[in-house]
């Protein structure tokens, strides 16, 4: 519904923040000479964003570092360091006409993200960050930019989620995660990606470390770091253009990307397979081997993790279809969302008291775990395995060359067909082996 501004008398689209774009743009412009980041590119980026913003939720600003309190490091990834902080002012919500000043949210917990090893923060880098961070309802809110006066490093100011990353949550809580929550995570991720990909946006670095939880108890999850892997790669000089330098976490990178092909929507689907594997099994993919060129070579030749044999067949099917080496055979996120949404509601019908196929398979999986004995050491679970010292699950630069053309294991199609035709059979091997070992 249109609303009339009490000051300029122009109509504007009403939003929760009562945001008159012409008036607010003028206010921001009048203040441009009152602040600077010390970097012309960053100043112009913020100014352009403020002149064009039509909703306070999309507003970014230059935030002086002294407006943050209780700053402490909480995480360090492959490309940067994350700090917790209390922003004493909070974000702008609207213009307070009576007091002629910005009305702000008030104290707000945020994270400060510092990028390490970036040669230059240029206009393209900043614009891509803004596009990706605003591209989904569940992506992480981007409030603005600040600068640490001691290190002289620029930092992004982002929304803080108490639940931390999905990876940490799985590592610490997997044995207590119920199946309805696992299915909820999967269909929500597929739904978010189906919406993101309609905007022709590709993530480039999708793994559980880039999925954040609102809180430990909540089922709501949020996807972060859209496109940053690509941007970081492009902003780091490559001394040898013959090398295929890519960026990310090796187990989640599609074989065609390892082989030098362009990152596509289908590559994000491949990554989803391994996120699903981790959510369902609690196991890190390729946890027992070094994440080096030898593993990349095997992946291109069809090597995949072993899916525990008791995993519901319908979920195993989804995982295998998503990590198919044949790009055109992978489902789309729209297809995945519809399928996983159905499984979620089928399972939860009548409080899980039903005879739907997914429910039967999940109950069999639960019964299997219930009947395990403490002396049975043949079953790998999330609480009794160790990772290889060179198994690295943070994003980094990878420079592989001369990898084989991607293909599936010779038995892949046969095993996928068998899954489609009949229920899985519990066998003495303990695993449904879809690797080429």
C-alpha positions as CSV (number, residue, x, y, z in Angstrom):
1,X,0.0,0.0,0.0
2,X,1.3,3.5,-0.9
3,X,1.9,5.9,1.9
4,X,2.4,9.7,1.9
5,X,5.6,11.2,3.4
6,X,4.7,13.8,6.0
7,X,7.7,15.9,4.9
8,X,8.0,15.8,1.1
9,X,4.3,14.8,0.5
10,X,5.3,12.2,-2.0
11,X,3.9,8.7,-2.1
12,X,6.2,5.7,-1.3
13,X,5.7,2.0,-0.9
14,X,4.9,1.4,2.8
15,X,7.2,-1.0,4.6
16,X,7.8,-1.9,8.2
17,X,10.4,0.8,8.5
18,X,8.3,3.6,6.9
19,X,11.1,4.4,4.4
20,X,10.7,7.5,2.1
21,X,13.5,6.9,-0.4
22,X,13.7,10.5,-1.8
23,X,14.0,12.1,1.7
24,X,16.3,9.5,3.1
25,X,18.6,9.6,0.1
26,X,18.9,13.3,0.5
27,X,19.7,12.9,4.2
28,X,22.5,10.4,3.5
29,X,23.9,12.6,0.7
30,X,24.1,15.6,3.1
31,X,26.2,13.5,5.5
32,X,28.7,12.2,2.9
33,X,31.3,14.7,4.0
34,X,30.9,13.8,7.6
35,X,32.5,10.3,7.3
36,X,35.1,8.4,5.3
37,X,36.4,4.9,5.3
38,X,39.8,6.1,4.1
39,X,39.2,4.2,0.8
40,X,37.6,6.0,-2.1
41,X,36.2,2.7,-3.6
42,X,34.6,1.7,-0.3
43,X,33.2,5.3,0.2
44,X,31.6,5.3,-3.2
45,X,30.2,1.8,-2.8
46,X,28.5,2.7,0.5
47,X,27.3,6.1,-0.9
48,X,25.8,4.5,-4.0
49,X,24.0,1.9,-1.9
50,X,22.6,4.5,0.4
51,X,21.3,6.7,-2.4
52,X,19.5,3.7,-3.9
53,X,18.2,1.9,-0.9
54,X,14.4,1.6,-0.6
55,X,14.1,-0.5,2.5
56,X,16.1,-0.3,5.8
57,X,16.8,-4.0,5.6
58,X,19.0,-3.3,2.6
59,X,20.8,-0.4,4.1
60,X,24.6,-0.5,4.7
61,X,26.8,2.1,6.3
62,X,30.3,3.0,7.3
63,X,30.5,2.1,11.0
64,X,33.4,3.5,13.1
65,X,35.3,0.8,14.9
66,X,34.8,2.5,18.3
67,X,31.0,1.8,18.0
68,X,31.8,-1.9,18.8
69,X,32.4,-3.3,22.3
70,X,33.3,-6.7,23.7
71,X,35.2,-7.7,20.6
72,X,36.6,-11.2,20.7
73,X,37.7,-13.8,18.1
74,X,35.3,-16.7,17.7
75,X,36.4,-18.5,14.6
76,X,39.1,-18.6,11.9
77,X,38.4,-20.0,8.5
78,X,40.4,-20.5,5.3
79,X,40.1,-16.9,4.2
80,X,39.4,-14.8,7.2
81,X,38.9,-14.4,10.9
82,X,35.5,-13.9,12.6
83,X,35.0,-11.8,15.6
84,X,32.0,-11.4,17.9
85,X,31.1,-7.8,18.9
86,X,28.4,-5.7,20.4
87,X,27.3,-2.9,18.1
88,X,26.2,-0.2,20.6
89,X,24.0,1.7,18.1
90,X,22.4,-1.1,16.0
91,X,21.2,-0.6,12.5
92,X,19.1,2.3,11.2
93,X,15.3,1.6,11.1
94,X,13.7,4.9,10.1
95,X,13.9,8.6,10.2
96,X,12.6,10.1,13.5
97,X,10.8,13.2,12.2
98,X,10.1,14.6,15.7
99,X,13.7,14.5,16.9
100,X,15.2,14.9,13.4
101,X,17.6,12.0,13.7
102,X,17.9,8.3,12.7
103,X,16.0,5.9,14.9
104,X,18.1,2.9,15.4
105,X,17.6,-0.7,16.6
106,X,19.8,-0.2,19.7
107,X,22.5,-2.6,21.0
108,X,22.9,-5.6,18.7
109,X,25.2,-8.6,18.6
110,X,27.1,-8.8,15.3
111,X,30.1,-10.5,13.8
112,X,33.0,-8.7,12.2
113,X,34.5,-10.6,9.3
114,X,38.1,-9.8,8.3
115,X,39.5,-11.2,5.1
116,X,43.1,-12.4,5.1
117,X,45.2,-12.4,2.0
118,X,43.0,-10.2,-0.2
119,X,45.2,-8.1,-2.5
120,X,42.6,-5.4,-3.2
121,X,39.0,-4.6,-2.1
122,X,37.7,-3.2,-5.3
123,X,34.3,-2.1,-6.5
124,X,33.4,-5.5,-8.1
125,X,34.4,-7.3,-4.9
126,X,32.1,-5.1,-2.8
127,X,29.2,-5.2,-5.2
128,X,29.3,-8.9,-5.5
129,X,29.3,-9.3,-1.7
130,X,26.2,-7.1,-1.4
131,X,24.4,-9.0,-4.2
132,X,25.0,-12.4,-2.7
133,X,24.3,-11.4,0.9
134,X,20.9,-9.9,-0.1
135,X,19.9,-12.7,-2.5
136,X,18.0,-14.9,0.0
137,X,15.5,-14.3,2.8
138,X,17.7,-16.6,4.9
139,X,21.0,-15.3,4.0
140,X,23.1,-13.4,6.5
141,X,22.3,-9.6,6.9
142,X,25.0,-7.3,5.8
143,X,25.0,-4.1,7.9
144,X,28.1,-2.3,6.6
145,X,31.9,-2.0,6.7
146,X,34.4,-1.0,9.5
147,X,38.1,-0.9,9.9
148,X,40.4,-2.1,12.7
149,X,42.6,0.9,13.5
150,X,45.4,-1.4,14.7
151,X,45.6,-3.9,11.8
152,X,44.3,-1.4,9.2
153,X,42.1,-4.3,7.9
154,X,38.6,-3.6,6.6
155,X,35.9,-5.8,8.0
156,X,32.3,-6.7,7.1
157,X,29.7,-6.2,9.8
158,X,27.2,-9.1,9.6
159,X,24.3,-10.6,11.5
160,X,25.3,-12.8,14.4
161,X,23.7,-16.2,14.9
162,X,24.0,-17.8,18.3
163,X,23.7,-21.3,16.9
164,X,27.0,-21.1,15.1
165,X,27.8,-23.2,12.0
166,X,25.9,-26.3,11.0
167,X,29.2,-28.2,11.0
168,X,29.9,-27.4,14.7
169,X,26.4,-28.2,15.6
170,X,26.6,-31.6,13.9
171,X,30.0,-32.3,15.5
172,X,28.6,-31.6,19.0
173,X,25.0,-32.7,18.8
174,X,24.5,-35.3,16.1
175,X,23.4,-38.2,18.3
176,X,20.6,-36.0,19.6
177,X,19.3,-34.8,16.2
178,X,15.9,-36.3,15.4
179,X,14.9,-37.3,11.8
180,X,12.3,-34.7,11.4
181,X,15.0,-32.0,12.0
182,X,17.4,-33.7,9.6
183,X,14.7,-33.7,6.9
184,X,13.8,-30.1,7.7
185,X,17.4,-29.0,7.2
186,X,17.5,-30.8,3.8
187,X,14.3,-29.4,2.4
188,X,14.9,-25.9,3.7
189,X,18.4,-25.8,2.1
190,X,16.9,-27.1,-1.2
191,X,14.2,-24.5,-1.0
192,X,16.6,-21.7,-0.4
193,X,18.8,-22.7,-3.3
194,X,15.9,-23.1,-5.6
195,X,15.1,-19.4,-5.0
196,X,18.7,-18.3,-5.2
197,X,19.3,-20.0,-8.5
198,X,16.2,-18.3,-10.0
199,X,18.4,-15.2,-9.7
200,X,21.2,-16.9,-11.6
201,X,23.4,-16.9,-8.5
202,X,25.8,-19.7,-7.8
203,X,27.3,-20.2,-4.3
204,X,30.8,-21.6,-5.3
205,X,31.7,-22.7,-1.7
206,X,28.7,-24.6,-0.3
207,X,29.5,-26.7,2.8
208,X,28.3,-27.0,6.4
209,X,30.7,-24.4,7.6
210,X,28.8,-21.8,5.5
211,X,25.4,-22.7,6.9
212,X,24.5,-20.9,10.2
213,X,21.9,-21.7,12.8
214,X,19.7,-19.1,14.4
215,X,20.1,-20.9,17.8
216,X,21.0,-24.4,19.0
217,X,17.4,-25.2,19.5
218,X,16.0,-23.7,16.3
219,X,15.6,-25.6,13.0
220,X,16.1,-22.3,11.0
221,X,19.3,-22.2,9.0
222,X,20.9,-19.5,7.0
223,X,23.3,-19.7,4.1
224,X,26.3,-17.4,4.1
225,X,29.3,-16.4,1.9
226,X,27.6,-16.4,-1.5
227,X,30.2,-16.2,-4.2
228,X,33.1,-15.3,-1.9
229,X,35.1,-18.3,-3.0
230,X,35.1,-17.1,-6.6
231,X,35.8,-13.5,-5.6
232,X,38.7,-14.4,-3.4
233,X,40.2,-16.6,-6.2
234,X,39.9,-13.7,-8.6
235,X,41.5,-11.2,-6.2
236,X,44.6,-13.3,-5.6
237,X,47.3,-13.2,-8.2
238,X,48.1,-16.4,-10.0
239,X,51.8,-16.5,-10.9
240,X,51.2,-19.5,-13.1
241,X,48.1,-19.0,-15.4
242,X,48.5,-22.6,-16.6
243,X,47.5,-23.9,-13.2
244,X,43.9,-24.5,-12.4
245,X,43.6,-22.5,-9.2
246,X,40.3,-23.0,-7.5
247,X,39.0,-22.2,-4.1
248,X,36.9,-24.1,-1.6
249,X,36.7,-27.3,0.5
250,X,37.9,-30.2,-1.6
251,X,35.3,-32.9,-0.6
252,X,32.5,-30.5,-1.7
253,X,33.9,-29.3,-5.0
254,X,32.4,-31.0,-8.1
255,X,34.8,-33.0,-10.3
256,X,34.2,-30.9,-13.3
257,X,35.3,-27.8,-11.3
258,X,38.4,-29.7,-10.2
259,X,39.0,-30.4,-13.8
260,X,39.0,-26.7,-14.8
261,X,35.4,-26.3,-16.0
262,X,33.2,-23.3,-15.0
263,X,31.3,-23.5,-11.7
264,X,27.6,-23.9,-12.5
265,X,24.3,-24.4,-10.7
266,X,24.9,-28.2,-11.0
267,X,28.1,-27.8,-9.1
268,X,26.2,-26.4,-6.1
269,X,23.9,-29.5,-6.4
270,X,26.9,-31.7,-6.2
271,X,28.0,-29.9,-3.0
272,X,24.5,-30.4,-1.6
273,X,25.0,-34.2,-1.8
274,X,27.9,-33.9,0.7
275,X,26.0,-31.6,2.9
276,X,23.2,-34.1,3.0
277,X,25.6,-36.9,3.6
278,X,27.0,-35.1,6.6
279,X,23.5,-34.2,8.0
280,X,22.2,-37.7,7.6
281,X,25.2,-39.7,8.8
282,X,27.1,-37.2,11.0
283,X,30.3,-38.3,9.2
284,X,32.7,-35.9,7.5
285,X,33.2,-36.9,3.8
286,X,36.7,-38.3,3.0
287,X,37.6,-38.0,6.7
288,X,40.2,-40.8,6.6
289,X,42.4,-39.6,3.7
290,X,44.6,-36.6,2.9
291,X,42.8,-33.9,1.0
292,X,45.4,-33.6,-1.8
293,X,45.7,-34.1,-5.5
294,X,45.6,-37.8,-5.2
295,X,42.1,-37.5,-3.7
296,X,41.1,-35.0,-6.4
297,X,42.3,-37.6,-9.0
298,X,40.2,-40.3,-7.4
299,X,37.1,-38.1,-7.2
300,X,37.3,-37.4,-10.9
301,X,37.5,-41.1,-11.5
302,X,34.3,-41.7,-9.6
303,X,35.4,-42.2,-6.0
304,X,32.8,-41.3,-3.5
305,X,32.3,-41.9,0.3
306,X,30.6,-45.0,1.5
307,X,27.0,-44.5,2.6
308,X,26.1,-46.5,5.7
309,X,23.9,-49.4,4.7
310,X,21.1,-48.5,7.1
311,X,20.6,-45.0,5.6
312,X,17.0,-44.8,4.3
313,X,17.0,-45.8,0.6
314,X,15.2,-42.7,-0.5
315,X,17.8,-40.4,1.0
316,X,20.6,-42.6,-0.4
317,X,19.1,-42.1,-3.8
318,X,19.0,-38.4,-3.5
319,X,22.7,-38.2,-2.4
320,X,23.8,-40.5,-5.3
321,X,21.9,-38.6,-7.9
322,X,23.3,-35.3,-6.7
323,X,27.0,-36.4,-6.8
324,X,26.6,-38.1,-10.2
325,X,29.7,-37.2,-12.3
326,X,27.3,-36.5,-15.2
327,X,26.2,-32.9,-14.8
328,X,23.0,-33.3,-16.8
329,X,21.9,-36.3,-14.6
330,X,21.9,-34.3,-11.4
331,X,18.5,-33.0,-10.2
332,X,17.8,-29.3,-9.9
333,X,17.2,-27.7,-6.5
334,X,13.6,-27.1,-7.5
335,X,13.2,-30.9,-8.0
336,X,15.1,-31.6,-4.8
337,X,12.9,-29.2,-2.8
338,X,9.6,-30.8,-4.0
339,X,10.9,-34.3,-3.3
340,X,12.3,-33.5,0.2
341,X,9.3,-31.4,1.1
342,X,7.1,-34.5,0.4
343,X,9.3,-36.8,2.5
344,X,9.2,-34.3,5.4
345,X,5.5,-34.1,5.4
346,X,5.0,-37.8,4.7
347,X,7.2,-38.7,7.7
348,X,5.6,-36.2,10.1
349,X,2.0,-37.3,9.2
350,X,0.1,-38.4,12.4
351,X,3.2,-37.7,14.5
352,X,5.3,-40.2,12.5
353,X,2.5,-42.9,13.0
354,X,2.0,-43.9,9.4
355,X,3.0,-46.4,6.7
356,X,4.6,-44.0,4.3
357,X,7.7,-45.3,2.6
358,X,10.1,-42.7,4.1
359,X,8.7,-43.4,7.6
360,X,9.2,-47.1,7.3
361,X,12.8,-46.6,6.2
362,X,13.5,-44.1,8.9
363,X,12.0,-46.4,11.6
364,X,14.2,-49.3,10.3
365,X,17.2,-47.1,10.6
366,X,16.3,-46.0,14.2
367,X,15.6,-49.7,15.1
368,X,19.0,-50.6,13.8
369,X,20.8,-48.1,16.1
370,X,18.6,-49.1,19.0
371,X,19.7,-52.7,18.7
372,X,23.4,-51.9,18.4
373,X,25.6,-53.3,21.2
374,X,28.4,-51.3,22.7
375,X,30.8,-54.1,21.7
376,X,30.0,-53.8,18.0
377,X,32.9,-51.9,16.5
378,X,32.1,-52.6,12.8
379,X,29.6,-49.7,12.6
380,X,31.1,-46.2,12.1
381,X,29.2,-43.4,13.8
382,X,29.8,-39.7,14.3
383,X,31.3,-40.4,17.8
384,X,33.9,-43.1,17.1
385,X,36.0,-42.0,14.3
386,X,39.1,-39.9,13.8
387,X,40.0,-37.6,10.9
388,X,43.2,-37.8,8.9
389,X,45.6,-35.0,9.9
390,X,45.5,-33.7,6.3
391,X,41.7,-33.8,6.0
392,X,41.0,-30.1,5.7
393,X,37.4,-28.7,6.0
394,X,38.0,-25.0,5.7
395,X,38.1,-23.2,2.4
396,X,41.5,-22.7,0.8
397,X,43.2,-22.3,-2.6
398,X,43.8,-25.5,-4.5
399,X,46.0,-25.7,-7.6
400,X,45.4,-29.0,-9.4
401,X,46.4,-29.8,-13.0
402,X,46.3,-32.9,-15.3
403,X,43.2,-34.4,-13.7
404,X,41.2,-37.0,-15.6
405,X,37.9,-36.2,-17.2
406,X,35.2,-36.8,-14.6
407,X,33.3,-40.1,-14.7
408,X,31.3,-42.3,-12.4
409,X,32.6,-45.5,-10.8
410,X,31.9,-48.5,-13.2
411,X,29.2,-49.8,-10.9
412,X,27.6,-46.5,-10.1
413,X,24.6,-46.7,-12.5
414,X,23.9,-50.3,-11.6
415,X,23.8,-49.6,-7.9
416,X,21.6,-46.5,-8.4
417,X,19.2,-48.6,-10.5
418,X,19.1,-51.3,-7.8
419,X,18.2,-48.7,-5.3
420,X,15.3,-47.5,-7.5
421,X,14.0,-51.0,-8.0
422,X,13.9,-52.3,-4.4
423,X,14.4,-51.5,-0.8
424,X,17.9,-51.7,0.5
425,X,19.0,-55.0,2.0
426,X,21.0,-55.0,5.2
427,X,24.1,-57.0,4.5
428,X,27.2,-58.2,6.3
429,X,29.4,-55.5,4.7
430,X,27.9,-52.8,6.9
431,X,28.1,-50.2,4.1
432,X,26.5,-49.6,0.8
433,X,29.8,-49.3,-1.0
434,X,29.5,-46.8,-3.9
435,X,33.3,-46.2,-4.2
436,X,35.7,-47.7,-6.6
437,X,37.8,-49.4,-3.9
